[in-house]
């Protein structure tokens, strides 16, 4: 009801869309509920959960902005899962390289277009 009650009649660059803010807040709250209240994750599991969780909107944005973002998001999630099972004690370094590399690649792709 709150999302539908906000009017998005304004146009231009400097408008604030409360629906986008609400969607972002719900997305963050959902992740917090899973990781704190329901999950009971270990630190290693949390290190895999949050990057995978934040690649989900990356994939969804890719539906509108191009297949490259979908490919980057799916690749980061796949490499996160592979690293979770294979990297062993190097998992933290693996995650830094995979997630940082994915975000840098996405930034370079946006700059290109």
Z-matrix of the N, CA and C atoms (Angstrom, degrees):
N
C 1 1.434
C 2 1.518 1 110.78
N 3 1.316 2 116.59 1 -39.03
C 4 1.465 3 119.58 2 -179.38
C 5 1.522 4 110.21 3 -65.93
N 6 1.320 5 116.97 4 -40.84
C 7 1.462 6 120.24 5 -177.62
C 8 1.522 7 110.35 6 -65.98
N 9 1.320 8 117.85 7 -42.65
C 10 1.453 9 121.12 8 -178.66
C 11 1.518 10 113.38 9 -73.77
N 12 1.327 11 118.36 10 -21.34
C 13 1.461 12 121.48 11 -176.80
C 14 1.519 13 112.56 12 -77.67
N 15 1.305 14 117.72 13 -17.55
C 16 1.457 15 120.87 14 -177.83
C 17 1.524 16 109.06 15 -83.63
N 18 1.297 17 116.23 16 128.44
C 19 1.451 18 120.86 17 -179.89
C 20 1.523 19 110.08 18 -86.79
N 21 1.308 20 116.37 19 134.44
C 22 1.463 21 121.54 20 179.26
C 23 1.524 22 109.95 21 -112.78
N 24 1.323 23 117.54 22 46.12
C 25 1.460 24 122.60 23 -177.46
C 26 1.517 25 113.37 24 -80.03
N 27 1.311 26 117.53 25 -21.87
C 28 1.462 27 119.98 26 -177.63
C 29 1.525 28 110.07 27 -71.67
N 30 1.309 29 115.71 28 150.45
C 31 1.451 30 120.83 29 178.26
C 32 1.519 31 109.26 30 -127.29
N 33 1.308 32 115.41 31 157.35
C 34 1.447 33 120.10 32 177.50
C 35 1.510 34 111.54 33 123.31
N 36 1.308 35 114.84 34 -179.89
C 37 1.448 36 120.84 35 -175.60
C 38 1.512 37 111.87 36 -81.27
N 39 1.302 38 118.99 37 -36.82
C 40 1.461 39 122.61 38 -172.26
C 41 1.526 40 113.53 39 -94.55
N 42 1.297 41 117.01 40 35.78
C 43 1.457 42 119.79 41 177.31
C 44 1.515 43 109.38 42 -98.54
N 45 1.322 44 115.39 43 149.36
C 46 1.459 45 121.93 44 178.95
C 47 1.519 46 107.75 45 -105.86
N 48 1.305 47 116.38 46 119.19
C 49 1.450 48 120.97 47 179.26
C 50 1.524 49 108.42 48 -99.03
N 51 1.293 50 116.23 49 106.62
C 52 1.463 51 121.12 50 -177.97
C 53 1.531 52 111.44 51 -64.39
N 54 1.314 53 117.11 52 -25.44
C 55 1.467 54 119.42 53 178.46
C 56 1.522 55 111.46 54 -65.59
N 57 1.305 56 116.83 55 -40.01
C 58 1.464 57 119.91 56 178.49
C 59 1.523 58 110.43 57 -66.88
N 60 1.323 59 116.96 58 -41.61
C 61 1.459 60 120.63 59 177.59
C 62 1.519 61 110.53 60 -62.57
N 63 1.321 62 117.40 61 -43.22
C 64 1.461 63 121.53 62 179.13
C 65 1.521 64 110.74 63 -63.37
N 66 1.325 65 117.29 64 -42.66
C 67 1.461 66 120.45 65 178.43
C 68 1.525 67 110.80 66 -62.58
N 69 1.326 68 117.18 67 -41.71
C 70 1.462 69 120.73 68 178.10
C 71 1.524 70 110.91 69 -64.71
N 72 1.333 71 117.46 70 -42.32
C 73 1.463 72 121.29 71 179.32
C 74 1.531 73 111.24 72 -64.19
N 75 1.320 74 117.16 73 -40.37
C 76 1.465 75 120.57 74 177.61
C 77 1.521 76 110.22 75 -65.82
N 78 1.314 77 117.56 76 -39.78
C 79 1.465 78 122.31 77 178.67
C 80 1.529 79 110.41 78 -60.94
N 81 1.325 80 117.19 79 -46.23
C 82 1.465 81 121.26 80 179.42
C 83 1.529 82 110.31 81 -66.70
N 84 1.320 83 117.30 82 -43.04
C 85 1.461 84 120.36 83 -179.93
C 86 1.524 85 110.98 84 -62.41
N 87 1.316 86 117.60 85 -40.06
C 88 1.457 87 121.19 86 178.35
C 89 1.525 88 110.78 87 -60.98
N 90 1.315 89 116.77 88 -44.32
C 91 1.462 90 120.52 89 177.72
C 92 1.518 91 112.55 90 -63.89
N 93 1.329 92 116.50 91 -40.23
C 94 1.469 93 120.01 92 178.54
C 95 1.520 94 111.68 93 -66.34
N 96 1.318 95 116.77 94 -40.56
C 97 1.468 96 119.63 95 178.49
C 98 1.522 97 110.02 96 -62.40
N 99 1.310 98 117.51 97 -43.67
C 100 1.464 99 120.13 98 -179.84
C 101 1.519 100 112.14 99 -66.98
N 102 1.320 101 116.74 100 -43.42
C 103 1.466 102 118.45 101 -174.40
C 104 1.528 103 113.03 102 -78.87
N 105 1.335 104 118.11 103 -28.65
C 106 1.465 105 120.07 104 -176.48
C 107 1.525 106 111.54 105 -100.52
N 108 1.319 107 117.08 106 -52.17
C 109 1.464 108 120.24 107 -171.63
C 110 1.524 109 113.26 108 -85.83
N 111 1.300 110 117.89 109 -45.96
C 112 1.464 111 120.41 110 -171.57
C 113 1.524 112 114.48 111 -98.75
N 114 1.306 113 116.64 112 -31.88
C 115 1.457 114 119.89 113 -169.44
C 116 1.503 115 115.55 114 -75.36
N 117 1.326 116 118.02 115 -50.56
C 118 1.454 117 119.80 116 -172.17
C 119 1.516 118 111.40 117 60.35
N 120 1.322 119 116.55 118 40.66
C 121 1.453 120 121.80 119 -175.46
C 122 1.522 121 111.47 120 -75.53
N 123 1.311 122 115.27 121 150.35
C 124 1.460 123 120.55 122 170.91
C 125 1.536 124 107.89 123 -77.90
N 126 1.331 125 118.09 124 166.20
C 127 1.470 126 119.09 125 178.72
C 128 1.530 127 113.22 126 -57.64
N 129 1.317 128 116.93 127 -37.18
C 130 1.470 129 119.98 128 179.36
C 131 1.527 130 110.52 129 -67.65
N 132 1.328 131 116.68 130 -39.78
C 133 1.455 132 119.72 131 178.33
C 134 1.521 133 111.29 132 -66.85
N 135 1.330 134 117.26 133 -38.66
C 136 1.465 135 119.94 134 175.88
C 137 1.520 136 111.60 135 -64.44
N 138 1.324 137 116.56 136 -36.08
C 139 1.465 138 120.35 137 178.37
C 140 1.523 139 111.70 138 -65.29
N 141 1.313 140 117.32 139 -23.84
C 142 1.463 141 120.94 140 175.41
C 143 1.531 142 111.79 141 -92.83
N 144 1.338 143 116.77 142 -31.29
C 145 1.469 144 120.45 143 -176.76
C 146 1.521 145 112.66 144 -67.42
N 147 1.329 146 117.23 145 -52.67
C 148 1.463 147 119.66 146 -173.05
C 149 1.524 148 113.64 147 -62.71
N 150 1.323 149 120.78 148 -45.61
C 151 1.469 150 118.19 149 177.48
C 152 1.527 151 112.59 150 -63.39
N 153 1.328 152 116.54 151 -38.14
C 154 1.462 153 119.21 152 177.32
C 155 1.519 154 110.48 153 -65.41
N 156 1.308 155 116.13 154 -40.06
C 157 1.462 156 121.77 155 179.72
C 158 1.525 157 111.35 156 -63.59
N 159 1.328 158 117.44 157 -40.46
C 160 1.455 159 120.11 158 -179.15
C 161 1.528 160 113.05 159 -80.35
N 162 1.301 161 118.21 160 -11.57
C 163 1.456 162 120.15 161 172.72
C 164 1.526 163 111.63 162 -80.60
N 165 1.325 164 117.51 163 -17.53
C 166 1.462 165 120.62 164 177.10
C 167 1.527 166 111.63 165 -59.98
N 168 1.341 167 120.94 166 -51.33
C 169 1.470 168 117.70 167 176.36
C 170 1.529 169 112.62 168 -66.96
N 171 1.315 170 116.93 169 -26.60
C 172 1.466 171 119.94 170 175.69
C 173 1.527 172 108.93 171 -60.52
N 174 1.330 173 116.17 172 -42.74
C 175 1.463 174 121.08 173 178.25
C 176 1.528 175 109.90 174 -67.38
N 177 1.330 176 117.10 175 -42.10
C 178 1.467 177 120.18 176 -179.14
C 179 1.527 178 111.43 177 -65.08
N 180 1.319 179 117.15 178 -38.95
C 181 1.466 180 120.29 179 176.60
C 182 1.522 181 109.88 180 -65.75
N 183 1.312 182 116.35 181 -33.59
C 184 1.452 183 120.55 182 178.12
C 185 1.515 184 113.92 183 -61.80
N 186 1.328 185 116.74 184 -24.28
C 187 1.459 186 119.59 185 176.05
C 188 1.523 187 110.30 186 -62.48
N 189 1.345 188 117.54 187 -35.31
C 190 1.456 189 121.25 188 179.58
C 191 1.520 190 112.77 189 -91.12
N 192 1.324 191 117.75 190 -36.51
C 193 1.459 192 119.82 191 -171.31
C 194 1.521 193 114.98 192 -97.17
N 195 1.294 194 118.73 193 -11.36
C 196 1.455 195 119.66 194 177.27
C 197 1.519 196 112.90 195 138.10
N 198 1.298 197 114.41 196 156.57
C 199 1.461 198 121.59 197 -176.24
C 200 1.523 199 113.76 198 -65.93
N 201 1.308 200 117.50 199 -19.91
C 202 1.461 201 119.86 200 -178.43
C 203 1.528 202 110.67 201 -63.06
N 204 1.321 203 118.01 202 -39.19
C 205 1.460 204 120.52 203 179.62
C 206 1.516 205 111.47 204 -69.36
N 207 1.322 206 116.57 205 -35.29
C 208 1.466 207 120.06 206 175.06
C 209 1.525 208 109.32 207 -63.80
N 210 1.319 209 116.61 208 -45.66
C 211 1.464 210 120.62 209 -179.74
C 212 1.528 211 111.38 210 -63.62
N 213 1.322 212 117.64 211 -41.26
C 214 1.463 213 120.90 212 179.37
C 215 1.523 214 110.05 213 -65.22
N 216 1.333 215 117.43 214 -45.55
C 217 1.459 216 121.09 215 -179.91
C 218 1.520 217 112.53 216 -62.14
N 219 1.312 218 116.81 217 -46.89
C 220 1.471 219 120.71 218 179.46
C 221 1.525 220 110.18 219 -64.65
N 222 1.324 221 117.39 220 -39.68
C 223 1.468 222 120.56 221 179.44
C 224 1.522 223 111.77 222 -64.27
N 225 1.322 224 116.92 223 -43.60
C 226 1.468 225 120.18 224 179.75
C 227 1.528 226 110.11 225 -63.72
N 228 1.328 227 117.41 226 -42.77
C 229 1.464 228 119.90 227 178.47
C 230 1.522 229 110.70 228 -63.51
N 231 1.333 230 117.25 229 -44.45
C 232 1.463 231 120.43 230 179.85
C 233 1.528 232 111.11 231 -63.54
N 234 1.320 233 117.49 232 -44.06
C 235 1.463 234 120.42 233 179.20
C 236 1.527 235 111.69 234 -67.78
N 237 1.326 236 117.72 235 -30.32
C 238 1.461 237 121.07 236 175.19
C 239 1.517 238 110.53 237 -65.18
N 240 1.322 239 116.91 238 -45.33
C 241 1.471 240 120.95 239 179.26
C 242 1.525 241 110.36 240 -64.91
N 243 1.323 242 116.75 241 -43.04
C 244 1.465 243 120.14 242 178.37
C 245 1.524 244 110.10 243 -61.71
N 246 1.324 245 117.07 244 -45.76
C 247 1.460 246 120.44 245 179.62
C 248 1.515 247 112.94 246 -64.50
N 249 1.328 248 117.01 247 -33.63
C 250 1.464 249 120.83 248 179.10
C 251 1.524 250 110.90 249 -60.53
N 252 1.304 251 116.59 250 -38.70
C 253 1.459 252 120.39 251 -177.91
C 254 1.526 253 114.56 252 -92.78
N 255 1.327 254 117.48 253 -24.02
C 256 1.468 255 120.14 254 -171.47
C 257 1.527 256 113.88 255 -109.18
N 258 1.334 257 118.33 256 -32.90
C 259 1.468 258 120.71 257 -167.95
C 260 1.519 259 114.29 258 -71.05
N 261 1.318 260 118.74 259 -22.37
C 262 1.460 261 120.55 260 178.93
C 263 1.516 262 112.23 261 63.54
N 264 1.326 263 116.24 262 -129.75
C 265 1.462 264 120.35 263 -177.90
C 266 1.535 265 112.32 264 -73.91
N 267 1.302 266 118.07 265 -9.87
C 268 1.458 267 122.72 266 178.62
C 269 1.537 268 111.80 267 -90.04
N 270 1.319 269 117.06 268 10.10
C 271 1.464 270 121.26 269 -174.04
C 272 1.528 271 112.68 270 -58.97
N 273 1.313 272 117.87 271 -41.49
C 274 1.467 273 120.53 272 -178.83
C 275 1.526 274 110.92 273 -63.05
N 276 1.309 275 116.96 274 -44.74
C 277 1.462 276 120.85 275 177.39
C 278 1.528 277 110.57 276 -65.43
N 279 1.322 278 116.42 277 -40.30
C 280 1.465 279 122.08 278 176.97
C 281 1.534 280 110.04 279 -57.24
N 282 1.331 281 116.78 280 -46.88
C 283 1.464 282 121.05 281 -178.37
C 284 1.528 283 111.09 282 -66.02
N 285 1.313 284 116.86 283 -38.28
C 286 1.457 285 119.47 284 177.97
C 287 1.525 286 110.82 285 -61.83
N 288 1.317 287 116.75 286 -43.36
C 289 1.464 288 120.66 287 -179.29
C 290 1.528 289 111.56 288 -69.74
N 291 1.324 290 116.60 289 -44.78
C 292 1.471 291 120.28 290 -177.01
C 293 1.522 292 111.17 291 -67.42
N 294 1.334 293 117.14 292 -51.02
C 295 1.456 294 119.43 293 -176.80
C 296 1.520 295 112.17 294 -71.83
N 297 1.309 296 117.10 295 -43.15
C 298 1.457 297 119.43 296 177.09
C 299 1.517 298 111.65 297 -62.97
N 300 1.313 299 116.18 298 -41.87
C 301 1.462 300 120.03 299 177.94
C 302 1.517 301 112.40 300 -63.95
N 303 1.333 302 116.66 301 -40.78
C 304 1.465 303 120.28 302 178.23
C 305 1.517 304 112.33 303 -64.75
N 306 1.326 305 116.97 304 -41.88
C 307 1.464 306 120.06 305 179.21
C 308 1.531 307 111.57 306 -68.94
N 309 1.316 308 116.65 307 -38.97
C 310 1.472 309 119.03 308 177.76
C 311 1.524 310 110.67 309 -66.59
N 312 1.323 311 116.85 310 -40.75
C 313 1.460 312 120.43 311 177.77
C 314 1.530 313 110.95 312 -62.22
N 315 1.347 314 116.57 313 -41.99
C 316 1.456 315 119.90 314 176.48
C 317 1.520 316 112.16 315 -63.27
N 318 1.337 317 117.40 316 -40.08
C 319 1.460 318 120.57 317 177.36
C 320 1.517 319 112.53 318 -65.06
N 321 1.316 320 116.47 319 -41.41
C 322 1.459 321 119.68 320 177.21
C 323 1.520 322 111.19 321 -65.51
N 324 1.324 323 116.61 322 -36.32
C 325 1.467 324 119.99 323 178.35
C 326 1.530 325 110.34 324 -65.70
N 327 1.350 326 117.23 325 -41.52
C 328 1.460 327 119.71 326 178.44
C 329 1.531 328 111.17 327 -65.62
N 330 1.308 329 116.22 328 -37.46
C 331 1.459 330 119.72 329 179.89
C 332 1.531 331 110.31 330 -66.55
N 333 1.325 332 116.36 331 -35.09
C 334 1.467 333 121.76 332 -179.44
C 335 1.532 334 111.11 333 -64.13
N 336 1.312 335 115.75 334 -37.90
C 337 1.472 336 119.17 335 -175.93
C 338 1.458 337 111.39 336 -88.37
